Amino acid sequence: MASQAWSSRINWAGLSVCALMLLVWEASVRLKFIAFEFFPAPSSILSGAVRLAREGILLEDLSHTLLSIAMGWTIAMVIGVSIGLLLGFSPVARKFGLASVEVLRPMPGIAFAPLGLLLFGFSLQTELVVTVLPAIWPVMINTMGGIANVHPRLTDVGRTLRLSPTEIVRHLLLPAALPSIVVGARISLGLALVMAIVAEIVGNPAGLGYGIVREQQAMNPDLMFAYIAVVGVLGIILNAGVLALTTALWPASSRVAA
């Protein structure tokens, strides 16, 4: 039953289109329809990825990027959900704090890379500076919107039952806003992945992002594309992991978020 459920969730038509595109790409390179000297075929990229995996370089870079994403996303979730709950539940906090959120939200995370380099040098801390800020906003805005859109009668029920504000948020508002929070978490995770790669390209000589730059500078296009492909697959796996975790913990909410 579980295998049938997973099979029904797979977009086989979309995968067929991807496979067809890869075949056309492979044939175009092999038949010299694509004349770029440093544009490898998918088979060469796959061979490069296998070689990197056997040498252990790919696993080392992947481990660093995963650590950066996990730390950055966790910090962003804690901050975003906490502030989102406060802004959504308290009209006073929303009145005095929403303007600051709107001022900070458009600022790109990569603009903080020079600050991170000045404070921490080429390090994981610099990656976190670049990663956390953009990843906060989606989960914060979705949490705030989810809480604010809950019907006021639900809060009145909590007060009638003599629940404290903390209990109202924990037992009534938070479960009601969970679908919105899950959507924000998925967007936030995608941004954490993107910004971690950007930070590794710009400010930290480690991880998958640095692997892309390193192989590009070494004129190894097959290995460079292998790193890019790994980043794409990692994004798919992380998104699927969030959905699977949400499905296990809150089945109804995950169906809405999907």
PyMOL commands that set and color helices and strands:
alter all, ss='L'
color gray80, all
select helices_A, chain A and resi 2-9+12-30+42-55+57-89+91-104+109-120+124-148+152-160+165-202+207-217+221-249+251-257
alter helices_A, ss='H'
color red, helices_A
deselect
rebuild
show_as cartoon
